[in-house]
Amino acid sequence: MTLQPVESSFIKAIGYEAEKKVLRVQFHTSETWDYFDVEPELFQQFCGSESAGKFFHSRIKQLRAKLIGRSVGAPILAHLGR
């Protein structure tokens, strides 16, 4: 999955795999999460949003997710509740 950088103080990059409906979000904390059952339209709205962080908090955060990677020594994102 290719990640595209976004202009955000919270999110570093995002990517999407349409066949599996998986959204990947890489945060500036070096954590990367996959979000499942994301419809293509939601990903397009995310890409076109004025604020990636606000969109994430209002539309993505509550979706089923899995931590797929974290740099050594990077803190866990307490505000994600994971």
Contacts in CASP RR format, 6 or more apart in sequence:
PFRMAT RR
TARGET T0000
AUTHOR 0000-0000-0000
METHOD contacts of the structure
MODEL  1
MTLQPVESSFIKAIGYEAEKKVLRVQFHTSETWDYFDVEPELFQQFCGSE
SAGKFFHSRIKQLRAKLIGRSVGAPILAHLGR
1 15 0 8 1.000
1 16 0 8 1.000
1 17 0 8 1.000
1 22 0 8 1.000
1 24 0 8 1.000
2 15 0 8 1.000
3 13 0 8 1.000
3 14 0 8 1.000
3 15 0 8 1.000
3 24 0 8 1.000
3 26 0 8 1.000
4 13 0 8 1.000
4 14 0 8 1.000
4 15 0 8 1.000
4 47 0 8 1.000
5 12 0 8 1.000
5 13 0 8 1.000
6 12 0 8 1.000
6 13 0 8 1.000
6 14 0 8 1.000
6 52 0 8 1.000
7 52 0 8 1.000
8 51 0 8 1.000
8 52 0 8 1.000
8 53 0 8 1.000
9 28 0 8 1.000
10 27 0 8 1.000
10 28 0 8 1.000
10 52 0 8 1.000
10 53 0 8 1.000
10 56 0 8 1.000
11 25 0 8 1.000
11 26 0 8 1.000
11 27 0 8 1.000
11 28 0 8 1.000
11 52 0 8 1.000
11 53 0 8 1.000
11 56 0 8 1.000
12 26 0 8 1.000
12 27 0 8 1.000
12 28 0 8 1.000
13 25 0 8 1.000
13 26 0 8 1.000
14 23 0 8 1.000
14 24 0 8 1.000
14 25 0 8 1.000
14 26 0 8 1.000
14 43 0 8 1.000
14 46 0 8 1.000
14 47 0 8 1.000
14 52 0 8 1.000
15 23 0 8 1.000
15 24 0 8 1.000
15 25 0 8 1.000
15 43 0 8 1.000
16 22 0 8 1.000
16 23 0 8 1.000
16 24 0 8 1.000
16 38 0 8 1.000
16 40 0 8 1.000
16 43 0 8 1.000
17 24 0 8 1.000
18 40 0 8 1.000
18 43 0 8 1.000
21 36 0 8 1.000
21 37 0 8 1.000
21 38 0 8 1.000
21 39 0 8 1.000
21 40 0 8 1.000
22 34 0 8 1.000
22 35 0 8 1.000
22 36 0 8 1.000
22 38 0 8 1.000
23 34 0 8 1.000
23 35 0 8 1.000
23 38 0 8 1.000
23 42 0 8 1.000
23 43 0 8 1.000
23 46 0 8 1.000
23 60 0 8 1.000
23 63 0 8 1.000
24 32 0 8 1.000
24 33 0 8 1.000
24 34 0 8 1.000
24 35 0 8 1.000
24 68 0 8 1.000
25 32 0 8 1.000
25 33 0 8 1.000
25 35 0 8 1.000
25 56 0 8 1.000
25 60 0 8 1.000
26 32 0 8 1.000
27 33 0 8 1.000
27 77 0 8 1.000
29 74 0 8 1.000
29 75 0 8 1.000
29 77 0 8 1.000
30 70 0 8 1.000
30 71 0 8 1.000
30 74 0 8 1.000
31 67 0 8 1.000
31 69 0 8 1.000
31 70 0 8 1.000
31 74 0 8 1.000
31 76 0 8 1.000
31 77 0 8 1.000
32 67 0 8 1.000
32 68 0 8 1.000
32 69 0 8 1.000
32 70 0 8 1.000
33 65 0 8 1.000
33 66 0 8 1.000
33 67 0 8 1.000
33 68 0 8 1.000
33 80 0 8 1.000
33 82 0 8 1.000
34 65 0 8 1.000
34 66 0 8 1.000
34 68 0 8 1.000
35 60 0 8 1.000
35 63 0 8 1.000
35 64 0 8 1.000
35 65 0 8 1.000
36 63 0 8 1.000
36 64 0 8 1.000
36 65 0 8 1.000
36 66 0 8 1.000
37 63 0 8 1.000
37 64 0 8 1.000
38 60 0 8 1.000
38 63 0 8 1.000
42 59 0 8 1.000
42 60 0 8 1.000
45 55 0 8 1.000
45 59 0 8 1.000
46 52 0 8 1.000
46 55 0 8 1.000
46 56 0 8 1.000
46 59 0 8 1.000
46 60 0 8 1.000
49 55 0 8 1.000
61 80 0 8 1.000
65 80 0 8 1.000
65 82 0 8 1.000
67 82 0 8 1.000
70 76 0 8 1.000
76 82 0 8 1.000
END
